[in-house]
């Protein structure tokens, strides 16, 4: 077990003038305790193996554990981190993208001297940043982001098949919950070529492409024909199919694809649209490092 910080007891005076100072000391101590590095806890594996199958019970157990001891996540190690602080860490190389290390945390270590979080970004129609949420370093390797609920980003809890979610605030505070994100809109797809489907509702942004080796007759722009459930090609040309029927695919709905704004801020990110109250949340989040 490696530890960067130690917080001793603080003497708290009883008069009111010292009250705010005492609260400040406690807040700082808690922040340090929350972001101190602990890579192993002896009971974690047995706790994880005994996690209830029921999602509500599993989320409650994980949240209790988080409050008491933090939960393990993987983060990138900052290249600028002091050698004295990282020498004892067990690290792994991430395909040349940087070093990763696991740590138990009660909150995401935002602005931590050793660990670096990734970020999910909400952007407006002009590409401006609305707000950001921190994410663990390996967030790009699975479909982590599931939605937005108020000021919380709702993410799937990694490595579990249960309906357990992380609810993350912009300041790095998070909690474990079984409450799902706002539901996604029902989907409809059309088969534009053999075994190649395009989602037509809700409509993804961008150009639909049938890759090499497939029948390219489906490449084009498809629009609904009233409420009939049929779609027609608005760019129809002779010899290519011009009518197709929308179907519901067996997999569950997913957020629609959106075009990411230009610029370095959004490089290496995927952008998707999530439902919200009165507007759609445009969220960019990391793709796997390659």
ABEGO torsion letter per residue (X at the ends): XBBABBBBBBBBBABAAAAAAAAAAAAAAAAAAAABBBABBAAAAAAAAABBABAAAAAAAAAAAAAAAEBBBBBBBBAABBAAAAAABBBBBBGGAEBBBBBBBABBBBGBAABBBBBBBBBBAAGBBABBBBBBAAAAABBABAEBBEABBBBBBBGBABBBBBBBBAAGBBBBBABBBBBBBBBBBBBABBGBBBBAOBBBBEBBBBBBGBBAAABEBBBBBEAAGBBBBAABBBGBBABBBBBBBABBBBBBBBBBBBEAAABGBBBBBBBBBGBBBBBBBBBBBX
